[in-house]
Amino acid sequence: MTDHQLLGQLAALQGLMMQLAETSPEGQFGQQIHPELGSLAQLLGQSVYRELYWLREVVQQDADLSRRVEHLFRPAALPLAEQCAQLPPKEHLLNWAAQIQDQHLQLLANPGLLPSHPLLDGDAILYFILQEHAKDYERMLSLQLLHRLGQQDPGYRVAQVLEPSLPEMDFAEVNQGAYRLGGRADDPWAYDNELPQQIIQLSAYAIAQRPVNNAEYLGFIEDGGYQRPELWGGAKAWLREEARGAPLHWRRDGQGHWYGLGLNGPADLIADEPVQGICHHEAKAFAAWAALQQGPSQGAVLPHEFQWETAVRTQAIRPDGRVWEWCKNLFKPYAGYQRPDSSQYASADFTNRHRALRGGCLHSQPLLRRTGLRQRALPHWNFAFTGLRLVRPPGKPFWEK
């Protein structure tokens, strides 16, 4: 029988996604507001299809239901815009999703209803489904924020004005040495991209003990950060064509003061809260600006994810899951990586485009806030509750030698 705690987590995630879907306005439910995100309807359906595929098609060898909706919900089965355009009405989709979810909870709760299968040993497939559902839930929240950002709040007035600051964070030293990172082969939560466990050699470095905050990012803005192409490296075209000059959710009131527009509406920006809503290009440009300042950030860069994970494992830093943190490196497989037999069981394709993210955000489920969990995003994505942390490398990193 499936572990009751895992079943409880599955039921909770299903409930969270259904609640978001049910309470969304009719016009927003099926609307694809971002070309690289599905609609709320598509993301909900994708989570249900995931369960159908693994529990029915693979475990029970019954592909009837999963094949009927595969073209709508399997990633890349059709272009995303076509999938969103072909979805059924809201009430129909919600009723279908609730019925399938309830059936799957019954299947997993009763050991005699499912055949013996390797993916059920130790609840292996459920650990995968839970984490993928949690990611979909976070994407649904990103969509809600994007819808919220399309609305105006002309009457809001800032009470506590955000003042700019230079980078003033403390740094923790990590000694040169050999460090272990990645997941254990016997850890049921570990994704394929966390394997195999590695022993790596790192040069000494210092890492900021907290992410960059709102006041520091405003310092970058007011020092002309978005008007200085020399800070932007290979992202000059993005700066020229797409940059909006501030984090995604920042807005100005009638007096020209910055405030934040979030899921719960407008609010003052708190100076020491981590900045979020920035893409990798912005994070890298901020680091280039911070490196030029006199003070603790002089010479700083974005961390490699090896540095980030090592700092957490050695307790040099204790991330509190406020923002996903951009890392410098591309999202690549570890040395010795072996792709799972099923492409749908692989956590992600490896490209030369995606960058690594670490840490988790306020909207992340606890099961995603693991030290070894690797998230990925395209460098222009600013909707994933993303911020940054700085490191000061004493010399040229080993991965650039």
N, C-alpha and C positions, 0 to 999 in steps of 0.2 A: 504494500500500500504506500502511496506517495506520502512523504513527510507532511504532517499537518501544518507545520510552519510555512513550508513552501506553497502548499495549497492556499493558505491564508494570504500569502503575498500575491499569488496569482489572482485570487478573488478581489483583493484590494486594488490591484492595478487595473483589472477589468472595470471595476467600479469607477475609478478615477477617470478613465478614458470615456466611459459611457456618460458620466456626469458632465464632462466638458462638452461632449457632443450634444447631449439633450438640452443643455442650457444655452447653446449657441443660437443666435438668430438664424432664421431660415436662409437668409441670403448669404450669411457667412459660412454656413455648414458645408456647402458644396463649392465654395469659391476658392480658386487657386490664386492666392494673392502674391505669391512669389514663384518665379519660374523653376526654381530648384527645390521647392517644397510642394508636397501634395496639399490637398484640402483637408480639413478636419474629417470629412467623410472618407476620403481615400486613406488617411492614416489609421482611422478606426478599422476600416475594412481590411487593411494590410495586416493589422494585428490579429484579426479573426482568421484570415487566410493562413497566417503563420501557424496557428494552432491546427487548422484543418490539414495543412500539408504534413506536419510532423505526426500528429496523433492519429489521423485517419489514413492519409495516403501512404505514409512510410510505415508506421507501426501496425495499423490494421490492414494494410494492403487494399484500401478502399478509396479510390481516387474520384469517386462520383461527384461529391460536393466540391472538392478542391478544384477539380478541372473546370467546373462550371464558372468559377469566378477568377480563375488564374489570370486571365487577360486583363482583369481590372485591378488586381492587387499584387501580383508578383512583381517585384522590382524589375524594371526594364522589359517586362513582357510587351508593353506598348510604351510609346512616349508618354511622359507623365501627364501632359496636358490632355492627351486623348483619354487616358484612364479617368481623370477627373471629370471630363465632359460626358462620359458614358455611365456615370453612377446613377443608381435608382433614387427616387425621392427619399427625403429624410426619414419619414415614418417607416417606410419599408426597410431601409437599411438598418435602422435602430432595432426594429423587431427581429430581423434576421440575426443581427449580431448578438442580441441578448439571448436568443434561443440557442445559438451555437455555443456561446460561452457557458451557459448553464449545463448543457450536455457534456462539455469537456470537464467541468468541475466534477460532475457525477462519475464520468469515466475514471478520472484520476483518483477519486475517493474510494472507489470500489475495485479491489484487486482482481476480481474475477471477470471484469468487463473488458480488459485489455489483454492481448496475448503476450507471451514472453518475447522480449525484444531487447537487444543490447542497449538501445537508447533509453530504456526504462530502468536499466541497472543503475542503482544509486541515484535515480532521478536525473540522469545526465542531461536529457533533452530539456527538462524543466528549468534547469539553471540557465540554459541558453535562451529559452523563450522569455523568462522573466526579465533578463537584461535587455533583450530586444524590445520588449513591451515598454520597459522604463525609458528607453531612448525615444520610442514613438510618442510616449506621453509628453516628454520634454519638447519634442518637435511640435506637438499640438499646442503647448503653451507658447512656443515661439510664434506660431501662427496667430494665436490670440493677441499677442503683443503687437504683431504687425497690423492686425485689424485696428487695434486701439490707437496706434500711431497715425492711422489715416484719419482720425477724428481730431477736431480742433478744441482747444480749451482757452479761448480768447480772454476769459475773465480771471485766469489764475494769476496771483501776485505772490512773488517770492517773499517769505518772511525773514529767513536767514540767508543773507547773500553769500554765495560761494566765493571765497577769495583764492587767488592762485598761490601756488607754493612751488619751490624747487624740490627736487627729490631729496627726502630727508630720512629714508628708511635705514634701519640697522641691518647689517650683513652678518651672516654666520659663516665661519670658516669650515671647509671640508678638506681634509688632508689628502695628499696624493696617496694612491694605493689601489689595491684590487678589491672590487665590490661585486656583490651578487645582486642581480636584478632579474625581473621576469617572474612568471608564474611557475608553480610546481606542477608536474605532470599529474599528480594525484589531487590537485585542487579543482573541485567541480565548478568553481566560479571562473576559472581561468579561460579566457578566449584563446583560440588558436594563435592569434597574433602576439600573445604574451609568452609563447613557447618557442624553443626550449629555454629553460633558465640559463642565464649567462653569467660568466665571470668576466668583468671588464676592468681595464686599467684606466684610471682617471688621474689627470694632473690636479694639483690643488686648485681650489677656486673658492670664491666667497659668494653666497647666495642671499638675496634679500629675504628677511624674515616675514615679510608680508607682501601682498600684491601692491601694485601702483594704485594710489587712491585718486578720488575725484579732484582734490585740490592740486595735486601734482599734474594731472592731465590738463587741467585748466591752465597751469603754468606753461605747458607745452603749447597750447592753443594761443595764449596771449603773447608768447614770444615768437609768434609767426610760424609755428610748426607746419601749418598747412600751406604756407607760402614760401617754403624753403625747399626747392627740389633736391638740393644736395643731401637732404636727410632721407630721401625716399628710394635711393638705389634703383632697382629694376622696376619699381612700382610707379614711375613718373607718369605713365599713361593712365593708370588708375587714378592717380592724384588729379590729373588734368580733366578726366572725363566723368569720374564717378564720385569723388570725395565730396562729402557734404560739410566738411569743416568742423565736425564734432561727432561724439558717439551717437549711435543710432537713435537713442531715446531722449537725447538732450534737446530742450526747446528754450526759447527766450520769452520772458514775459514782456509786458508793455514798457517796462523800464530798461529792457535790455539785459536783465539778469537771467542766468541759466537756471532751469529746473529740470526735473526728470519726469517723463511720462511713462508710467508702468502699467502692469496688469490691473492695478487698483486705482488708476487715474494719476493725476499730477501730484507731485510732491517736491519739496525742497531737496536739493542734492546735498548730502552730508559730506563734509570735507574729508573725513577719514574712512569713508566707505570705499571699497574697491571700485575702480572705474570698470564699467562693462559696456557691451554694445560696440566693441571695436573689432575691426578685422585684423588679420595678420600684418597687412601692409602698415596699418596705423600703429600696431604694437612695435613693429620693427623700427618705424620712424621715431616713435617716442624714445626707444632705447638709444637710437643714434643721437638724439637731442640730449638725453640724460648723460650720455658718455662725455659730452662736451662741457658739462657743468662742473664747477669747482665744488667738491664735497664728496659724500660717500658714493655717489653714483658714477663718478668719473671713470671712464673706460668701460662702462657696463654694456652688456649685450643681452639678447634673449637667451635663456638657458636651452641647452640640448636636453631632450627628455631623459637621457641617462643621468645628467646632473640633477634634474628635478627628482627622479625616483630615488637616487642615492641619498640626496639630502633628506628625504622623508624617511627612508629606512634607517638612516643614522640619527634621526631625530634632530637634525640641524634646523629643520623647519617643521611646523605642524599645520599644514593647510586646514582651513576650517570649512572648505566647501562653499565659499561665497561666489566664486566665479571660476569657470573653466579658464585655464591659463595656457596661452599660446607658447609653444616651444619653437625653437629656431629650425629644427630639422624637418625634413620630409618624413612622411609616414611610410616606413619601410619595414620589411620583415626582419626578424632577428636572424643572426647567423644560425644555420641548421634548421631553419623553418621548414615544416612539412605541411602542405595544404591538406585539409580534410578531404575525404573521399567525395562527399557531397558538396557541391559548390554553394548550396544554400546554407550549409553549416559553417562555411568560412565566414568570418566576421566582416571582412571587407576585402575588396580588391586593392592591390598596392599599385599606385600610380606615381608619376613624377610631378603630381600637382597638389595632392593633399598634404597639409601640415599637421603635426602632432599637437594634441591638446591633452592636458592633464588636470586632475584635481576634482572636478565636479562643481556645480553651482547651487544656489539656494533652492532651485527647482528640481535638482537631481534627487532621485530616490537613493536611500542609503546604500543599496546594493551596487550602485555605480560609483560610489566614492571610495573605491579600493585603490590602494597604493599602486598596484601593478596595472590597473585598467588603462588602456590606451584608447583615446578618442581621436577622431580625425575630422578635418574640415578644409574646405577650399579657402585659399588665402583672402578672398574678397568677402567671405561670409562674416557678417556682423550681427546676425540675429540669434546666435546660439549662446547668449549670456556669457560672453568671452571677455577676459581681461588679460593682464600680463604681470610677470614678476621679472626681476633683473638678476643677472649674475655678473661678477667681475672675474673673468679668466686671467690668471697671471701670465699665461703664455698661449701659444697657438694650440687649440684643442687637437687631441689625437686624431679625431675623425676628419680633420682638414689637412693633416700632414701628407 
